[in-house]
């Protein structure tokens, strides 16, 4: 029985290894504003009712209305506030009014905004490389499937059911894929999603992601795309934001990190799995990308608490 290989988007999300963290229901009314700084985590928000504004560092404020969904794969700081101008320099601390339910603004003001907000974590050791392939912010409107998924994640987060962690991990993967594939087209910034929206480049991207052991060349990838080598190179760089072989190297290093921390393969075996003919060639390429040897990387990750599957209890 043969299995269908994962497409590039599925491969990236699977390799990111999303794991559950926090999910809460937020209610707000009157004058309110909430700020968070010094974060480094994926953030998502579904507006159930009302209107509010989201301001993320480096982006213009975004008006959110009921039915809107926002995903920020790597959030560092943000402010969220209502239509009524909040008091100057006053950021409200949320008041917990029930399990997983938080209130913003004066408690005697009518509730005007209801939202489901969540944070998760990417356990992938190569998450920075993978995140560089994705948009900084995803904002979609009227996607019923996404809006239906978020309450299920919230409910499962608050529960103590059997297999809760596994269910949440799968739900987060589905939510990420739904959000990413709902956010496509020429208006996207250069990256994986924009490349996959281009029918010819999508074939080359599938080829890169299908088998990291493959011997890739510009000629092979151009042939997959049905384009000349020069035309393919320019189109790929413009749409994806990286030169084809740079992109392929980024992907291979992400796969290599995952294999190295799996704990069951030697450097020579990992090298063959990601398309390098020897451990020395792989080591040099890894050093160029990471500034350290594969062995030093594994020691660093072990020191930070990352365990291989065989070490986990």
C-alpha positions as CSV (number, residue, x, y, z in Angstrom):
1,X,0.0,0.0,0.0
2,X,1.5,3.3,-1.0
3,X,1.1,6.6,0.9
4,X,0.6,10.0,-0.7
5,X,3.5,12.4,0.2
6,X,2.6,15.5,2.2
7,X,2.4,18.7,0.3
8,X,4.8,21.5,1.2
9,X,2.3,23.3,3.5
10,X,1.5,20.2,5.5
11,X,5.2,19.3,5.8
12,X,6.1,22.8,7.2
13,X,3.2,22.7,9.7
14,X,4.0,19.1,10.8
15,X,7.7,20.0,11.3
16,X,6.8,23.1,13.3
17,X,5.3,20.7,15.9
18,X,2.6,23.0,17.4
19,X,1.8,22.3,21.0
20,X,-1.0,23.7,23.2
21,X,-0.4,26.6,25.6
22,X,-3.3,29.0,26.5
23,X,-6.8,29.5,25.3
24,X,-9.2,32.0,26.8
25,X,-12.5,33.8,26.1
26,X,-12.2,37.6,26.3
27,X,-15.1,39.9,26.9
28,X,-14.7,43.7,26.7
29,X,-16.7,46.9,26.9
30,X,-16.4,50.6,27.3
31,X,-12.9,52.1,27.4
32,X,-10.4,49.3,27.3
33,X,-6.9,48.5,26.0
34,X,-4.6,45.5,26.6
35,X,-0.9,45.3,25.8
36,X,1.6,42.5,25.8
37,X,5.4,42.8,25.3
38,X,8.4,40.6,25.1
39,X,6.5,37.6,23.8
40,X,7.8,35.0,21.4
41,X,4.9,32.7,20.6
42,X,2.3,32.0,18.0
43,X,-1.0,33.9,18.6
44,X,-4.5,33.5,17.2
45,X,-7.7,35.3,17.8
46,X,-11.3,34.8,16.5
47,X,-13.7,37.7,16.9
48,X,-17.1,36.2,17.9
49,X,-19.0,39.5,18.4
50,X,-18.3,43.3,18.1
51,X,-15.5,45.4,16.7
52,X,-12.0,46.1,18.0
53,X,-8.5,47.0,16.8
54,X,-5.3,45.0,16.8
55,X,-1.9,46.8,16.6
56,X,1.2,44.7,16.1
57,X,4.7,46.1,16.0
58,X,5.7,46.8,12.4
59,X,2.2,46.8,11.1
60,X,-0.6,49.3,10.8
61,X,-3.6,48.8,13.2
62,X,-6.1,46.3,11.9
63,X,-9.8,46.6,12.4
64,X,-11.4,43.3,13.5
65,X,-15.1,42.5,13.2
66,X,-17.2,39.5,14.1
67,X,-16.2,36.6,11.9
68,X,-12.5,37.7,11.6
69,X,-9.6,35.4,12.4
70,X,-6.0,36.5,12.9
71,X,-2.9,34.3,13.2
72,X,0.5,35.7,13.9
73,X,3.1,32.8,13.8
74,X,5.7,34.7,15.7
75,X,4.3,37.4,18.0
76,X,6.5,39.6,20.1
77,X,4.3,42.5,21.1
78,X,0.8,43.8,20.5
79,X,-2.0,46.1,21.7
80,X,-5.7,45.4,21.4
81,X,-8.4,48.1,22.1
82,X,-12.0,48.9,21.5
83,X,-13.7,51.6,19.5
84,X,-14.0,53.9,22.5
85,X,-10.8,55.8,23.0
86,X,-9.1,54.4,26.1
87,X,-7.6,56.7,28.8
88,X,-4.1,57.9,27.8
89,X,-1.3,55.5,28.7
90,X,-3.7,53.3,30.5
91,X,-3.5,49.6,29.6
92,X,-6.1,47.5,31.4
93,X,-5.2,44.2,33.1
94,X,-7.8,41.5,32.3
95,X,-9.9,40.4,35.2
96,X,-10.7,36.7,35.3
97,X,-14.4,36.3,35.8
98,X,-14.6,32.6,35.4
99,X,-12.4,29.6,34.3
100,X,-10.7,30.7,31.1
101,X,-12.9,33.9,30.9
102,X,-11.4,37.3,31.1
103,X,-13.0,40.8,31.2
104,X,-11.5,44.0,29.9
105,X,-12.8,47.5,30.7
106,X,-15.1,48.5,33.5
107,X,-17.2,45.6,34.7
108,X,-20.3,47.7,34.8
109,X,-20.0,48.6,31.1
110,X,-22.0,46.4,28.7
111,X,-20.1,43.7,26.9
112,X,-19.4,44.9,23.3
113,X,-16.7,42.5,22.2
114,X,-16.4,38.8,22.6
115,X,-13.3,37.0,21.3
116,X,-11.5,33.6,21.6
117,X,-7.8,34.2,22.0
118,X,-5.0,31.6,22.2
119,X,-1.3,31.1,22.3
120,X,0.6,27.9,21.4
121,X,4.2,26.9,21.0
122,X,6.3,25.5,18.2
123,X,8.5,22.7,19.5
124,X,10.5,22.4,16.3
125,X,14.3,23.0,16.8
126,X,14.4,24.7,13.4
127,X,11.3,26.9,13.9
128,X,13.1,30.1,13.0
129,X,14.0,28.7,9.5
130,X,10.4,27.4,9.1
131,X,8.8,30.7,10.3
132,X,10.9,32.6,7.7
133,X,8.8,30.8,5.0
134,X,5.4,32.0,6.4
135,X,3.7,35.4,6.4
136,X,4.2,37.6,9.5
137,X,0.4,38.0,9.9
138,X,-2.7,36.3,8.5
139,X,-6.0,38.1,8.7
140,X,-9.0,36.3,7.1
141,X,-12.7,37.2,7.1
142,X,-15.8,35.0,6.9
143,X,-14.0,31.6,7.0
144,X,-16.6,29.4,8.7
145,X,-14.4,26.4,9.1
146,X,-11.8,28.4,11.0
147,X,-14.4,30.1,13.2
148,X,-15.8,26.6,14.0
149,X,-12.3,25.2,14.9
150,X,-11.3,27.8,17.5
151,X,-14.2,27.0,20.0
152,X,-13.3,23.3,19.7
153,X,-9.7,24.1,20.6
154,X,-10.9,26.3,23.5
155,X,-13.2,23.6,24.8
156,X,-10.5,20.9,24.6
157,X,-7.9,23.2,26.3
158,X,-10.3,23.6,29.3
159,X,-11.0,19.9,29.5
160,X,-9.2,17.0,31.2
161,X,-10.2,14.3,28.7
162,X,-8.1,11.3,27.7
163,X,-5.6,12.0,24.9
164,X,-6.2,15.8,25.4
165,X,-2.6,16.8,24.3
166,X,-2.7,14.7,21.2
167,X,-6.1,16.0,20.2
168,X,-5.0,19.6,20.7
169,X,-1.8,19.1,18.7
170,X,-3.9,17.8,15.8
171,X,-6.4,20.6,16.1
172,X,-3.7,23.2,16.1
173,X,-2.2,21.6,13.0
174,X,-5.6,21.7,11.2
175,X,-6.2,25.3,12.4
176,X,-2.7,26.5,11.1
177,X,-3.2,24.8,7.7
178,X,-6.8,26.2,7.3
179,X,-5.5,29.7,8.2
180,X,-2.5,29.5,5.8
181,X,-4.5,28.1,2.9
182,X,-7.2,30.7,3.4
183,X,-4.6,33.4,3.0
184,X,-3.3,33.1,-0.6
185,X,-2.9,35.0,-3.8
186,X,-0.7,37.6,-5.4
187,X,-1.3,40.1,-2.6
188,X,0.8,37.9,-0.2
189,X,4.3,38.9,0.7
190,X,7.0,36.8,-0.9
191,X,7.2,33.3,0.7
192,X,6.0,29.8,0.6
193,X,2.2,30.6,0.3
194,X,2.8,33.0,-2.6
195,X,5.0,30.5,-4.3
196,X,2.3,27.8,-3.9
197,X,-0.2,30.2,-5.5
198,X,1.8,30.2,-8.7
199,X,0.9,26.9,-10.5
200,X,4.3,26.4,-12.1
201,X,6.4,27.3,-9.1
202,X,4.1,25.1,-7.0
203,X,5.4,22.1,-8.9
204,X,9.0,23.0,-8.1
205,X,8.2,23.6,-4.5
206,X,6.5,20.2,-4.2
207,X,9.6,18.6,-5.7
208,X,11.8,20.3,-3.1
209,X,9.7,19.2,-0.2
210,X,8.8,15.7,-1.5
211,X,12.2,14.2,-0.8
212,X,15.0,16.0,1.0
213,X,17.4,13.3,-0.1
214,X,17.1,14.2,-3.8
215,X,19.9,15.7,-5.8
216,X,18.4,19.1,-6.8
217,X,19.6,21.5,-9.5
218,X,18.2,24.6,-11.1
219,X,17.8,22.7,-14.3
220,X,15.7,20.0,-12.6
221,X,13.5,22.5,-10.8
222,X,13.0,24.6,-14.0
223,X,12.0,21.4,-15.8
224,X,9.4,20.7,-13.1
225,X,8.0,24.2,-13.5
226,X,8.1,24.0,-17.3
227,X,10.2,27.2,-17.5
228,X,13.6,28.2,-18.7
229,X,16.4,28.2,-16.1
230,X,16.7,32.0,-16.1
231,X,13.0,32.6,-16.1
232,X,12.5,30.1,-13.3
233,X,15.3,31.5,-11.2
234,X,13.8,35.1,-11.4
235,X,10.2,34.0,-10.8
236,X,11.2,31.8,-7.9
237,X,13.2,34.6,-6.2
238,X,10.5,37.2,-6.7
239,X,7.6,35.0,-5.5
240,X,9.3,33.0,-2.8
241,X,11.8,35.6,-1.6
242,X,14.8,33.3,-1.8
243,X,16.9,31.9,-4.6
244,X,15.8,28.3,-5.4
245,X,18.9,26.5,-3.9
246,X,18.9,28.8,-0.9
247,X,15.3,27.8,-0.2
248,X,16.1,24.1,-0.7
249,X,19.0,24.5,1.8
250,X,16.7,26.2,4.3
251,X,14.3,23.3,4.0
252,X,17.0,20.6,4.3
253,X,18.5,22.2,7.4
254,X,15.0,22.2,9.0
255,X,14.6,18.5,8.3
256,X,18.2,17.9,9.4
257,X,17.6,19.5,12.8
258,X,14.5,17.3,13.4
259,X,16.5,14.2,12.5
260,X,19.5,15.1,14.6
261,X,17.3,15.5,17.7
262,X,15.4,12.3,16.9
263,X,18.4,10.5,18.5
264,X,18.4,7.4,16.3
265,X,20.6,8.4,13.4
266,X,24.3,9.1,13.0
267,X,25.5,12.3,11.3
268,X,26.4,10.2,8.2
269,X,22.8,8.9,8.1
270,X,21.3,12.3,8.6
271,X,23.6,13.7,5.8
272,X,22.2,11.1,3.3
273,X,18.6,11.8,4.4
274,X,19.0,15.5,3.5
275,X,20.9,15.1,0.2
276,X,24.6,15.4,1.2
277,X,27.0,12.7,0.1
278,X,29.0,12.6,3.3
279,X,29.0,13.7,7.0
280,X,31.8,16.2,6.3
281,X,29.9,17.9,3.5
282,X,26.8,18.0,5.7
283,X,28.8,19.4,8.6
284,X,30.2,22.2,6.5
285,X,26.7,23.1,5.2
286,X,25.2,23.0,8.7
287,X,28.0,25.2,10.1
288,X,27.3,27.8,7.4
289,X,23.6,27.9,8.3
290,X,23.8,27.6,12.1
291,X,27.3,28.8,13.0
292,X,28.0,25.5,14.9
293,X,28.5,21.9,14.1
294,X,25.7,19.3,14.2
295,X,27.2,17.9,17.4
296,X,27.3,21.3,19.1
297,X,23.7,21.9,18.0
298,X,22.5,18.7,19.6
299,X,24.4,19.4,22.9
300,X,22.9,22.9,22.9
301,X,19.4,21.6,22.4
302,X,19.9,18.9,25.0
303,X,21.1,21.5,27.5
304,X,18.0,23.6,26.9
305,X,15.7,20.6,27.8
306,X,14.9,19.2,24.4
307,X,14.7,15.4,24.6
308,X,14.7,12.8,21.9
309,X,11.7,10.4,21.8
310,X,13.8,7.6,23.3
311,X,14.7,9.9,26.2
312,X,11.2,11.0,27.0
313,X,9.3,9.2,29.7
